[in-house]
Amino acid sequence: MRIAVLGPEGSYSEKAARKCRPDSEVLYFDDFEEVVQAVEEGRAEEGVLPLENSLEGSVGVNMDLLLRSNARMVGEVNVQVRHCLLSLGDASNIKVILSHPQGLAQCRKYLRARFPQAELRATGSTSHAARLAQEFPEMAAVAGSGAAERYGLKILARDIQDGQENVTRFAVVGLYSPSPTGFDKTSLAVYLDRDRPGALYAILKEFASRNINLTRIESRPSRRTLGDYYFYIDLEGHAMDPPVREALLGVEKASSMVKVLGAYPRASP
């Protein structure tokens, strides 16, 4: 199996891919849209996308990608994120610190306290930052410890994230539909078309009345007009389970659009 991830080598997306599909061939791409395109075009059987982080919340660009894509969620994997500061040089000489925007945000307090004068630069991935940090000893990267060995960098500091419980949830995407396992999750996007009293309640009661637990609900701008939103919902159960199937039929009647983004096995603890 080929699995597409954000590259280059050493990214947290690669770590997620190897955790859930250890025997797969990993293909590296420059951005998340290329990862999804690789799946849609058959160049990879699956792809990996970060969806949410316990410190910084959702990765909106990937939620929007799932809404537009023909690929669907076929699995999920949680990865413990332990950021390190990597460089060729010493901490006293660091002038530029590179990382993916999520990496910089997750280490905001540490970077502000220890390197208040350093320039922070966003890169396409944490591993891309590590590769760039090979160029000058005045550069450092926020990345995983595995990237240090891969790119010949020193680990100047470990566990620099703002919270020790730093976990990123990754979606595994593909073009197939997993069968129910009895320990599943379903993700969907709902569009209400217009704001009206009780509109969201009409959707939520379909789940509550059937004792279906919602594990996440979040709004994202529709990009049509200010105040217009999609609602992204994760729930326990498979879309083919009778209670979930009945709830989805009720949601379809109460909304303008429902898209099941995937029904898949829940991540192991």
C-alpha positions as CSV (number, residue, x, y, z in Angstrom):
1,M,0.0,0.0,0.0
2,R,1.1,3.5,-0.8
3,I,0.3,6.3,1.7
4,A,0.7,10.0,0.9
5,V,1.9,12.4,3.6
6,L,3.2,16.0,3.9
7,G,6.9,15.9,3.4
8,P,9.8,15.9,3.4
9,E,11.0,12.9,5.5
10,G,10.7,13.3,9.2
11,S,7.3,15.1,9.4
12,Y,4.7,14.3,12.1
13,S,2.4,13.2,9.2
14,E,5.0,10.5,8.3
15,K,5.0,9.5,12.0
16,A,1.2,9.1,11.9
17,A,1.4,7.1,8.7
18,R,4.0,4.7,10.1
19,K,2.0,4.3,13.3
20,C,-1.2,3.2,11.5
21,R,0.2,1.6,8.4
22,P,3.7,0.4,9.3
23,D,4.2,-1.7,6.2
24,S,3.2,0.9,3.7
25,E,5.3,2.8,1.2
26,V,5.3,6.5,2.2
27,L,5.0,9.1,-0.6
28,Y,6.0,12.7,0.3
29,F,4.2,15.8,-1.0
30,D,4.6,19.5,-0.6
31,D,1.2,20.4,0.8
32,F,-2.0,18.8,2.0
33,E,-3.9,19.5,-1.2
34,E,-1.4,17.4,-3.1
35,V,-1.8,14.6,-0.5
36,V,-5.5,14.5,-1.2
37,Q,-5.0,14.7,-5.0
38,A,-2.7,11.8,-4.9
39,V,-5.4,9.7,-3.3
40,E,-8.1,11.0,-5.7
41,E,-5.9,10.2,-8.7
42,G,-4.9,6.7,-7.5
43,R,-1.2,7.5,-7.0
44,A,-1.7,6.5,-3.4
45,E,-4.3,4.3,-1.8
46,E,-4.4,6.4,1.4
47,G,-3.3,9.8,2.7
48,V,-2.8,11.3,6.1
49,L,-4.1,14.8,7.2
50,P,-3.8,16.4,10.6
51,L,-7.3,17.5,11.7
52,E,-6.9,18.9,15.2
53,N,-4.4,19.5,17.9
54,S,-5.1,19.5,21.7
55,L,-3.3,22.8,22.1
56,E,-4.2,24.8,19.0
57,G,-7.5,23.3,17.9
58,S,-8.6,22.4,14.4
59,V,-6.6,22.5,11.2
60,G,-9.2,24.4,9.2
61,V,-7.6,24.0,5.7
62,N,-7.9,20.2,6.0
63,M,-11.4,20.3,7.2
64,D,-12.3,22.3,4.1
65,L,-10.3,19.9,2.0
66,L,-12.4,17.0,3.2
67,L,-15.6,18.9,2.4
68,R,-14.5,19.5,-1.2
69,S,-12.8,16.2,-1.8
70,N,-14.1,12.8,-3.2
71,A,-11.8,11.1,-0.7
72,R,-13.3,10.2,2.7
73,M,-12.0,9.5,6.1
74,V,-11.3,5.8,6.5
75,G,-9.4,5.9,9.8
76,E,-7.9,8.1,12.4
77,V,-4.7,8.0,14.4
78,N,-3.5,10.1,17.4
79,V,0.1,11.1,17.7
80,Q,1.9,12.5,20.7
81,V,3.7,15.6,19.6
82,R,7.0,16.3,21.3
83,H,8.7,19.4,19.8
84,C,12.4,19.9,20.0
85,L,14.6,22.9,19.0
86,L,17.1,21.7,16.4
87,S,20.1,23.6,14.9
88,L,23.6,23.2,13.6
89,G,24.8,26.0,16.0
90,D,24.3,26.9,19.6
91,A,21.3,28.5,21.3
92,S,23.2,31.7,21.9
93,N,23.6,32.3,18.2
94,I,20.0,31.6,17.0
95,K,18.5,34.5,15.0
96,V,15.8,32.7,12.9
97,I,13.5,29.9,14.1
98,L,11.6,27.9,11.4
99,S,8.6,25.6,11.6
100,H,5.1,24.8,10.4
101,P,2.7,27.5,11.7
102,Q,1.1,24.9,14.0
103,G,4.6,24.0,15.4
104,L,5.4,27.7,16.1
105,A,2.0,28.2,17.7
106,Q,2.3,25.2,19.9
107,C,5.6,26.5,21.3
108,R,4.6,30.1,21.5
109,K,5.4,30.6,25.2
110,Y,8.8,28.9,25.1
111,L,9.9,30.8,22.0
112,R,8.8,34.2,23.4
113,A,10.5,33.6,26.7
114,R,13.8,32.2,25.4
115,F,14.2,33.8,22.0
116,P,12.3,37.1,22.1
117,Q,14.5,38.7,19.4
118,A,14.5,35.8,17.0
119,E,12.6,36.0,13.7
120,L,9.9,33.3,13.4
121,R,9.4,32.0,9.9
122,A,6.6,29.6,8.8
123,T,7.5,26.6,6.6
124,G,5.4,24.0,4.9
125,S,6.1,21.3,7.5
126,T,8.3,20.8,10.6
127,S,10.5,18.5,8.6
128,H,10.9,21.1,5.9
129,A,12.0,23.5,8.6
130,A,14.6,21.0,9.8
131,R,16.0,20.6,6.3
132,L,16.3,24.4,5.9
133,A,18.1,24.6,9.2
134,Q,21.0,22.7,7.7
135,E,22.0,25.8,5.8
136,F,23.1,28.2,8.6
137,P,24.1,27.7,12.2
138,E,22.1,30.9,13.1
139,M,18.9,29.0,12.1
140,A,16.9,26.6,14.3
141,A,13.9,24.5,13.6
142,V,11.0,23.4,15.8
143,A,10.5,19.7,14.8
144,G,10.5,16.2,16.2
145,S,13.6,14.5,17.5
146,G,13.7,12.1,14.6
147,A,14.3,15.1,12.2
148,A,17.6,15.9,14.1
149,E,19.3,12.6,13.1
150,R,17.8,12.7,9.6
151,Y,19.1,16.2,8.9
152,G,22.3,16.2,10.9
153,L,21.2,18.7,13.6
154,K,21.8,19.0,17.3
155,I,18.9,18.9,19.8
156,L,19.2,22.1,21.7
157,A,16.1,21.6,23.8
158,R,13.4,18.9,24.2
159,D,9.7,19.1,24.9
160,I,9.4,22.8,24.2
161,Q,5.6,22.7,23.5
162,D,3.4,24.9,25.7
163,G,1.6,21.8,27.2
164,Q,3.0,18.4,27.9
165,E,-0.2,16.7,26.7
166,N,0.2,17.8,23.1
167,V,-1.7,15.4,20.8
168,T,-2.6,15.7,17.1
169,R,-5.4,13.7,15.6
170,F,-4.7,12.7,12.0
171,A,-7.3,11.5,9.5
172,V,-6.5,8.6,7.2
173,V,-8.3,9.3,3.9
174,G,-9.1,6.9,1.0
175,L,-11.7,6.2,-1.7
176,Y,-13.2,3.1,0.0
177,S,-15.7,2.8,2.9
178,P,-14.7,0.7,5.9
179,S,-17.3,-1.7,7.2
180,P,-18.7,-1.3,10.8
181,T,-16.5,-2.8,13.5
182,G,-18.6,-2.0,16.6
183,F,-16.1,0.6,17.7
184,D,-16.5,3.3,15.1
185,K,-16.8,7.0,14.5
186,T,-18.7,9.0,11.8
187,S,-17.7,12.5,10.7
188,L,-20.1,14.8,8.7
189,A,-20.5,18.4,7.5
190,V,-23.9,20.1,7.7
191,Y,-25.1,23.3,6.1
192,L,-28.2,25.0,7.4
193,D,-28.6,27.5,4.5
194,R,-30.0,30.2,6.7
195,D,-29.9,31.2,10.4
196,R,-33.2,30.7,12.1
197,P,-34.2,30.1,15.8
198,G,-33.8,26.4,16.7
199,A,-32.0,25.4,13.5
200,L,-29.0,23.9,15.2
201,Y,-31.2,22.3,17.9
202,A,-33.2,20.6,15.3
203,I,-30.1,18.8,14.1
204,L,-28.7,18.0,17.6
205,K,-31.9,16.5,18.9
206,E,-31.8,13.8,16.2
207,F,-28.7,12.5,17.9
208,A,-29.7,13.2,21.5
209,S,-33.0,11.4,21.1
210,R,-31.2,8.3,19.9
211,N,-28.6,8.4,22.7
212,I,-25.8,9.0,20.1
213,N,-22.7,10.7,21.6
214,L,-21.2,13.6,19.8
215,T,-17.4,13.8,20.3
216,R,-16.9,17.1,18.4
217,I,-19.0,19.9,16.9
218,E,-17.4,23.0,15.3
219,S,-18.4,25.7,12.9
220,R,-16.4,26.8,9.9
221,P,-17.2,29.8,7.6
222,S,-18.9,28.8,4.4
223,R,-17.1,31.7,2.5
224,R,-20.4,32.7,1.0
225,T,-21.1,35.7,3.4
226,L,-20.3,36.8,6.9
227,G,-22.1,34.8,9.6
228,D,-22.8,31.8,7.2
229,Y,-21.3,28.5,8.5
230,Y,-20.8,24.8,7.9
231,F,-21.1,22.6,11.1
232,Y,-18.6,19.8,11.4
233,I,-19.7,17.0,13.6
234,D,-18.0,13.8,14.9
235,L,-20.1,11.1,16.6
236,E,-19.7,7.7,18.0
237,G,-21.1,4.9,15.8
238,H,-20.9,4.0,12.1
239,A,-23.1,5.6,9.5
240,M,-24.5,2.1,8.7
241,D,-25.6,1.5,12.3
242,P,-29.5,1.7,12.4
243,P,-29.7,4.5,15.0
244,V,-27.0,6.6,13.2
245,R,-28.7,6.0,9.9
246,E,-32.0,7.1,11.2
247,A,-30.5,10.2,12.8
248,L,-28.8,11.2,9.5
249,L,-32.1,10.9,7.7
250,G,-33.6,13.3,10.2
251,V,-30.6,15.7,9.9
252,E,-31.1,15.7,6.1
253,K,-34.7,16.9,6.5
254,A,-33.7,19.7,8.9
255,S,-30.8,21.0,6.9
256,S,-29.9,22.1,3.3
257,M,-26.8,19.8,2.9
258,V,-25.3,16.9,4.7
259,K,-22.1,15.3,3.7
260,V,-20.7,12.2,5.5
261,L,-17.0,12.8,5.5
262,G,-16.3,9.2,6.6
263,A,-17.3,6.4,8.8
264,Y,-14.3,4.5,10.2
265,P,-12.8,2.7,13.2
266,R,-12.0,4.9,16.2
267,A,-8.4,5.5,17.1
268,S,-6.9,3.2,19.7
269,P,-6.3,4.9,23.1
